[in-house]
Amino acid sequence: MTVQWQGPALVFVLVFVIVAIGFGPAIYRDYKANRTLEHGVDASARVLAIHETGSLHNNQPEVRIQLEVKPTDRAAFNASVTTFISPVYLSRFQPGATVAVRYDPASPKSVALVPDESH
């Protein structure tokens, strides 16, 4: 008895694995950022550095922003955020700029940029 669906099933599994490897980290990062935005504590942060990762999504570069987060109830700490930002808004994230963030008090390295509501 031969099973003829092995080829298509193998292709499906292979495609699923490739998609999971390619998009899984970005999906997980977005999930963590959304959770932090919903349940996190407000703070301000000073941009220490910004670097492009080399990835693009809809002509928006992915950047890694290194931050010094300054909570009101604890000592400042360093964290980084990796996100896609429109080139129009990159000037807002130059070193020395202050940005609004939210962080998870249970895991302070989990930081998300607060979206600008005016745009």
C-alpha positions as CSV (number, residue, x, y, z in Angstrom):
1,M,0.0,0.0,0.0
2,T,1.5,3.3,-1.0
3,V,0.4,6.7,0.3
4,Q,0.4,9.3,-2.4
5,W,-0.1,12.4,-0.3
6,Q,3.4,12.2,1.2
7,G,4.9,14.6,-1.3
8,P,2.3,17.4,-0.9
9,A,2.3,17.0,2.9
10,L,6.1,17.3,2.9
11,V,5.9,20.4,0.8
12,F,3.3,21.9,3.1
13,V,5.4,21.1,6.2
14,L,8.5,22.6,4.6
15,V,6.7,25.8,3.5
16,F,5.2,26.1,7.1
17,V,8.6,25.7,8.7
18,I,10.2,28.3,6.3
19,V,7.4,30.8,7.0
20,A,7.6,30.2,10.8
21,I,11.4,30.8,10.7
22,G,11.0,33.9,8.5
23,F,8.1,35.6,10.2
24,G,7.9,33.9,13.7
25,P,10.4,36.3,15.4
26,A,8.7,39.4,14.1
27,I,5.2,38.1,15.0
28,Y,6.5,37.2,18.5
29,R,8.2,40.7,18.9
30,D,4.9,42.4,17.8
31,Y,2.9,40.3,20.3
32,K,5.3,41.3,23.2
33,A,5.2,44.9,22.2
34,N,1.4,45.0,22.1
35,R,1.2,43.3,25.4
36,T,3.7,45.8,26.9
37,L,1.7,48.7,25.4
38,E,-1.6,47.3,27.0
39,H,-0.2,46.4,30.4
40,G,3.0,48.4,30.8
41,V,4.0,51.4,32.9
42,D,4.5,54.8,31.3
43,A,8.0,56.2,31.2
44,S,10.2,58.5,29.2
45,A,13.4,57.3,27.5
46,R,16.4,59.0,26.0
47,V,17.6,57.6,22.7
48,L,21.2,56.4,23.0
49,A,21.7,55.0,19.5
50,I,19.7,53.9,16.4
51,H,20.9,51.3,13.9
52,E,19.2,49.9,10.8
53,T,19.0,46.1,10.8
54,G,18.9,45.8,7.0
55,S,15.3,44.6,6.8
56,L,12.5,46.5,5.1
57,H,8.7,46.2,5.3
58,N,6.6,48.3,3.0
59,N,9.7,50.5,2.3
60,Q,10.1,51.1,6.0
61,P,13.4,50.2,7.5
62,E,13.6,48.0,10.6
63,V,15.7,49.7,13.2
64,R,17.1,48.8,16.6
65,I,16.8,51.7,19.0
66,Q,18.9,51.7,22.2
67,L,17.3,53.5,25.0
68,E,17.9,54.8,28.5
69,V,14.5,54.3,30.2
70,K,13.7,56.7,33.0
71,P,10.8,55.4,35.2
72,T,9.5,57.6,37.9
73,D,9.6,54.9,40.6
74,R,12.9,53.2,40.0
75,A,16.4,53.7,38.7
76,A,17.0,54.3,35.0
77,F,17.9,51.2,32.9
78,N,19.0,50.5,29.3
79,A,16.8,48.6,26.9
80,S,16.4,48.3,23.2
81,V,13.5,48.2,20.8
82,T,13.5,46.7,17.3
83,T,10.7,48.0,15.1
84,F,9.8,49.3,11.6
85,I,9.7,53.1,11.4
86,S,8.7,55.3,8.4
87,P,11.7,57.3,7.1
88,V,9.5,60.4,7.7
89,Y,9.7,59.8,11.5
90,L,13.3,58.7,11.8
91,S,14.4,62.2,12.9
92,R,12.3,61.8,16.1
93,F,14.6,58.9,17.2
94,Q,18.0,60.5,16.8
95,P,20.5,60.1,19.7
96,G,19.6,62.5,22.5
97,A,15.8,62.6,21.7
98,T,13.3,61.9,24.4
99,V,10.5,59.4,23.5
100,A,7.5,58.0,25.4
101,V,7.7,54.3,26.2
102,R,5.9,51.7,28.3
103,Y,7.8,48.9,30.1
104,D,6.9,45.7,31.9
105,P,7.8,46.2,35.6
106,A,8.2,42.4,36.0
107,S,10.6,42.3,33.0
108,P,12.0,45.8,32.6
109,K,13.9,44.9,29.4
110,S,10.5,44.5,27.7
111,V,10.0,48.0,26.4
112,A,7.6,49.4,23.7
113,L,7.5,52.8,22.0
114,V,4.2,54.5,22.6
115,P,2.7,55.4,19.2
116,D,2.2,59.1,18.5
117,E,-1.5,59.7,18.6
118,S,-1.3,62.8,16.4
119,H,-0.6,60.9,13.2
